[in-house]
Amino acid sequence: MKSVRIFSAVAVALAFAFAACSNDDGFVATPSATGTFTDADGTVYHWVRIGGLDWMTENYRGGEAWYTQSYVANGIEDKFEVGDKAVEDSLIAKHGNYLTWQQAKDCAPEGWRLPADADYQSLETALGMSAGDAGKEGWRKGAGTLMTQQGPDVQLAFPLAGELGAYSTAYPSKYHVGDYGCYWTATQDTTKSNECVFIRVLVAGQDMVQRVPCPTSLRWMSVKYVRDAK
């Protein structure tokens, strides 16, 4: 078995007050509604309404815990190995679970969905990013501060939970916990020969949000669910 290497770990405390807050350019956004949702497992999630969509403020915690899953690398089935499952369960409770792209689609609670790339663009423009920048690939300025902001003025509170993937080796490991947040969208990039989907990457202390296609193979990322405002 291959052990999971944790490069950095930062506990992210989530708070759920919904006063107006601003990004680095002074743009102010206030949710038009807030509330809670309880899923089939009894887990309570908070949501905020921005740009006509309800966004969960916590990362999704459900599904099969990532460290209990098996994967295939170099044609061989293997399993994750962690030192303390209780610690990992605590991190899932705070930061959410890591899901594959297929799991992210399949685990959506009734009435909710994995956000499409267009849903993220709608959120980004509602938070002050220009429409022209929202459709570009790469790092774009104008929404990262409000998406990640924690504390008494929090709106969306995207945790920076990093990701679980295979990069320097064929075997998946945790990367960038506390430094980056990596989120699936439901939208495939059909220009690629292999299965790639657009993701969002947020970085600590920056107003930048990356929009980039990413292969789905041997990748587990954070998930927020969204629904149309009722």
Residue pairs with C-beta under 8 A, 6 or more apart in sequence:
1 78
1 79
1 80
1 81
2 78
2 80
2 81
2 171
2 173
3 81
3 82
3 83
4 67
4 80
4 81
4 82
4 164
4 172
4 173
4 174
5 173
5 174
6 174
6 177
7 162
7 173
7 174
7 175
7 176
7 177
8 162
8 176
8 177
8 178
8 179
9 91
9 177
9 178
10 160
10 177
10 178
11 91
11 94
12 94
12 95
12 150
12 159
12 160
12 161
12 178
13 94
13 150
14 57
14 58
14 94
14 150
14 154
14 157
14 159
15 150
15 151
15 152
15 154
15 157
16 34
16 46
16 57
16 154
16 157
17 152
17 153
17 154
18 30
18 31
18 34
18 48
18 154
18 155
19 30
19 152
19 153
20 28
20 29
20 30
20 153
21 28
21 29
21 146
21 149
21 153
21 154
21 155
22 28
22 29
22 145
22 146
23 127
23 128
23 142
23 143
23 144
23 145
23 146
23 207
24 145
24 207
25 128
25 142
25 207
27 127
27 128
27 142
27 146
29 50
29 126
29 127
29 128
29 146
29 155
30 155
31 48
31 49
31 50
31 155
32 49
32 50
32 229
33 48
33 49
33 54
33 229
34 46
34 47
34 48
34 49
35 46
35 47
35 54
36 44
36 45
36 46
36 47
37 44
37 45
37 46
37 47
37 56
37 109
37 112
38 44
38 45
39 45
39 62
39 109
40 109
40 110
41 62
43 61
43 62
45 56
45 57
45 58
45 60
46 56
46 57
46 58
47 54
47 55
47 56
47 57
48 54
48 55
48 57
48 155
48 156
49 55
49 229
50 123
50 126
50 127
50 155
50 156
51 122
51 123
51 125
51 126
52 122
52 228
52 229
53 115
53 119
53 122
53 123
53 226
53 227
53 228
53 229
54 226
54 227
54 228
54 229
54 230
55 115
55 123
55 156
55 224
55 226
56 112
56 224
56 225
56 226
57 154
57 155
57 156
57 157
58 96
58 157
58 224
59 95
59 96
59 97
59 158
59 159
59 161
59 222
59 223
59 224
60 96
60 97
60 99
60 104
60 107
60 222
60 223
60 224
60 225
61 92
61 93
61 96
61 97
62 97
62 107
62 109
63 97
63 99
63 103
63 107
64 103
65 88
65 89
65 92
65 97
66 80
66 88
66 92
66 97
66 98
66 99
66 164
66 220
67 80
67 82
67 85
67 88
68 80
69 79
69 80
70 77
70 78
70 79
71 77
71 78
71 79
71 80
71 172
71 218
72 78
73 166
73 170
73 171
73 172
73 218
74 170
78 171
80 172
82 88
91 161
94 159
95 159
95 161
95 177
95 222
96 159
96 161
96 222
96 223
97 223
98 161
98 163
98 164
98 220
98 221
98 222
99 107
99 184
99 220
99 221
99 222
99 223
100 216
100 219
100 220
101 184
101 197
101 216
101 219
101 221
102 216
104 114
104 184
104 186
104 221
104 223
105 114
105 186
107 223
108 114
108 225
109 225
111 227
112 225
112 226
112 227
113 186
113 225
113 226
113 227
114 184
114 185
114 186
114 223
114 225
114 226
115 123
115 185
115 186
115 224
115 225
115 226
116 185
116 186
116 187
117 185
117 186
117 187
117 198
117 211
118 187
119 185
119 226
120 185
120 198
120 200
120 211
121 131
121 134
121 135
123 143
123 147
123 156
124 134
124 140
124 142
124 143
124 209
125 131
125 134
127 142
127 143
127 146
127 147
128 142
128 143
128 146
129 140
129 141
129 142
129 143
129 209
130 142
133 140
133 141
133 142
134 140
134 211
136 211
137 211
137 212
137 213
138 210
138 211
138 212
139 208
139 209
139 210
140 208
140 209
140 210
140 211
141 207
141 208
142 207
142 209
143 207
143 209
144 202
144 203
144 206
144 207
144 208
144 209
145 206
145 207
146 155
146 156
147 156
147 158
147 202
147 209
148 156
148 157
148 158
148 160
148 181
148 202
148 204
149 155
149 156
149 157
150 157
158 181
158 183
158 202
158 222
158 224
159 181
159 222
160 176
160 177
160 178
160 179
160 180
160 181
160 202
160 203
160 204
161 177
161 181
161 182
161 222
162 174
162 175
162 176
162 177
162 178
162 179
162 180
162 181
162 182
163 174
163 175
163 176
163 180
163 182
163 219
163 220
163 221
163 222
164 172
164 173
164 174
164 175
164 219
164 220
164 221
165 172
165 173
165 175
165 218
165 219
165 220
166 172
166 173
166 217
166 218
166 219
167 173
167 175
170 218
172 218
172 219
172 220
176 182
178 204
179 203
179 204
180 201
180 202
180 203
180 204
181 200
181 201
181 202
181 203
181 222
182 199
182 200
182 201
182 221
182 222
183 199
183 200
183 201
183 202
183 221
183 222
183 223
183 224
184 197
184 199
184 221
184 222
184 223
185 197
185 198
185 199
185 200
186 197
187 197
187 198
188 195
188 196
188 197
188 198
189 196
189 197
189 198
189 213
192 213
194 215
194 217
195 215
195 216
195 217
196 213
196 214
196 215
196 216
197 213
197 214
197 216
198 211
198 212
198 213
198 214
199 210
199 211
199 212
199 213
199 214
199 221
200 209
200 210
200 211
201 209
201 210
201 212
202 208
202 209
202 210
203 210
